[in-house]
Amino acid sequence: MNIAIVDDEREQSDILKGYIDRYFGEHPLAESYNVAIFTDGDELITNYEPKYDIIFLDIEMARVNGMKAARVIRQTDDGTALIFVTRLARYALKGYDVAALDFMVKPVDYYGFALKMKKAVKYSLANRQKYIVIKNGADAVSVSEREIYYVEIFEHNIIYHTERGDFKIFGSLKTAAEELSDDFVPCNRCYLVNMRYIEGVTDNMVTVHGEELIISRYKRKALMDAVVAFWGKRGGEIGRAHV
């Protein structure tokens, strides 16, 4: 489990780091954990990679404050648990704009921290990225579901259209669907689309990362129901998809 603390006050970072160590001492994980400390928001968001399960983010920082950093993070990472840390509770109310999980008011006591940490760990474990292994003969590549735009069946081959390019293997769409999560839904008998990349839906077309795919008449209702439920779980962000 990867955890980040972002605070321009080293004393506050050390306190949170101590609380994290104490918490996992009292509630051991079945895996190791790592804590990275940043002294400002710009250190975190420069070349940001979505690898943190939990981020404790101070709101008031000199160069890039926590709210600005959170907006950058959410452009590529909607899975990490964001917890704002602030001296003024009214600042934390803006956290709803970036789907923050919770907030803590300084000075943070351990009891209050432990309650927030329990919530964040539970959330993180439930929202872990799922990886699939795509094998083609002796070659194999591990791909995160978040990298996959959509999956296509063509002449008995499965084509995974991803951020890293296309990967093609022999197989069936049914087998691919069984390996993937419920975030992938069929728009017709040839495609499974990743709902996080849906940009628009018309009567008979769905736009997925710039690609227009046909929606069959029999799949439209199930697709629309799935899209509404998917974005509903993410705080009503269905506005991101032009439906």
N, C-alpha and C positions, 0 to 999 in steps of 0.2 A: 504494500500500500504506500503510495507516494503522497506526501503532504507538504504543502508550502505555507510558510508564514511570511507575510509581506508587511513590514512595519519599519518606519524610519527611526524608531526609538529602540535601541538595542536591548534595553532593560525589559521592555514589553515582549520582545521576541524571545528573550531568554525565559521569561515567566511562562509563556505559552509552550515553549519547547519542554520545560520542566513538567508542565501539566500533561502534555502528550505522553511523555515517558512514564509518568505516574499512572495515567489512565491505562496504558497498555500493560503496565505491570500488574494492575488490578483486574484487567479484562484482556488476557492474552489472546492474540490472533493466531489463526492456524498458518500464518505466513509472516514474513518479516515486514518491517515498515521503515520508511526513510523520510527524514524531515529536511527540506531545503529552506534556507532563510534568505530573504531578499530585503534590501534596505529601502527600496522605492518601487513604485508601480512600473516604472520604465524598465527596470532590471528584469521583471517577470515577463512583460509583454514583448520585449525585443526578441524576435525569432521564436515566439511562443509556440510550444508544442503541447497538444492536449494529452498530457501524461499524468496530471495530478488528480487524485481521487478527491482530495479535500484541500481547499485554499482558505486560509484565514487572512482576511484582507483589511488592513487599516484604511479608513476612509480619508483621513486628513494627513496627506503627505506632501512634501515640498514640490517635487517635480511633476509626477503623474499621480494624482490621487486615486483612491481605491475605486471610485465610481467609474472614472475614465478607463482604468485598467480592466474593470469588469466588463465594460462594453466591448473592448477589444477581445477579451477572452471569449465572450459569447458569440463572436463572429465565427469561430471555428470549433468551439467546445461548449456544447449544451449539456454535457454529462457530469462535469465536476460539481461538487458540493461547495458553493460559495457561502462563507460565513463572514459578515462584516464585523469589524471591531472598531468601536468609536467611543469618544467621550460624550457625544451628544446623541441621544436616542432618535431625535427628529431626523438626523441625517440618514439613519438606517432605513427609514420608511421608503426612501428612493430605491431600496434594494429590490422591490417588486418589479421595477423596470428591467432588471437583469436576472430575474428568477433566482434571487438569492435564497438559500435554504433557511437562513436564520441570521441573527446578529447578537453581539454581546457588547455591553457597555463597560468601559474601563472605569475603575480598576476591576479586573475580572477575578472573581474568586473561584476556587477549584470546584466547589459543589455545582455552581452554575455552569462552569465549563464542562464538567463531566456529563451533564444532561444534554448539552448541545453536541458534545462529541459522540455520545451514544446515538443520537439522531443522525449525525453525519455519517458515521460508520455504517449504520443500517442502510441509509440511502445509497451510499457508495457501493456496497456489496450487491445491492439490488439492481444497480444501474451500470455494472461493469460492462466494458466493451466485450463483445463476443467475437472470437476469431474463428475462421474456418481455414482448413488446409486444402489448397487446390493442387491436386497431383496430376501430372501429365508424364507418364512413363517414369523415368528416374528423377525427374524434376518435381519439386514441390515448393509452394510459396504459401506463407501464412498471411492472410488478409483480414483486416478488421472489417466488421459489417459497416462501420461508418465510412469506409473507403469505397464501398460499392454503390454505384448509382442505380443500376438495374441489372437484371439477369435475363439473358435471351436464349431461347432454344432455336437452333438452326441446323437442319440436316443431321439430327441425332448428336449434335454437339452443344454443350452449354457454354455460353460466352458471358463471362463476368466483366462488365464495364465498370472500371474503377478509376480512382485518382491516379493510379500508377500505370494505366493503360488497360488493354483487354487481355484476359486470360481465357483460353479455350481448352475444354476437355470433353471427352466423350461422356455422355450421361443423359439424364432426363430432367425435365423441369420439376417433376414431382420429387425426385431425390434432392435437388437443390433446395426446394421449399422446405423439406424436412430438416435440413441442416441450418437454415436461417431462422431468425426470430420472426415474431408477428409484425415487425416493422416493415416486412416485405409482403406486398399483396399483388395478386394478378390483375392486370388491366385487360388481358385477353389470354388466349391459351399459349401465347408465345413469350410473354414477358412477366417478370416479377419486378415491381418497382419499389425502391426504398423511399418510404413516405417522407423522410427528412429532406429529400431532394426534389420533392414535387413543387414546381413553381407556378403551375396553373392548370385548371381543368375546364374544358368546354364540353359541349354535348357529347362529342365522340373522340376527343383527343386529350391526353394528359402530357404536360411538359415536364420532363425530368432532366434537370441539369442541362437545359437548352435543347434537349431532344424531344421531338413530338412523337408520341406513341399512340396507337389507336386503342380506344376503349370499346370493347365489345358490348353490345346491348345487355347481355346476360351478366356482365361483370360490373356494370356501372354502379348499381345501388350498393353492392358490397364494398366497392372501392370508396365511394363517397362516405359511407358509414365509418369505414376504417380511418379515413383522413380526418374526419370530424373528431373521432375519439382520440386519435394520435395527438393532434394539436391541442385538444382540450386538456390532456394530461400535462401539457407544457404551458399551462397558464393562459389558454385562450389565444395562442399565437397563430391561429389559423389565418390571420391576416397576411402571414408570410406566403401563403399559397393563394393565388387568385382564383377562387372557386366560384 
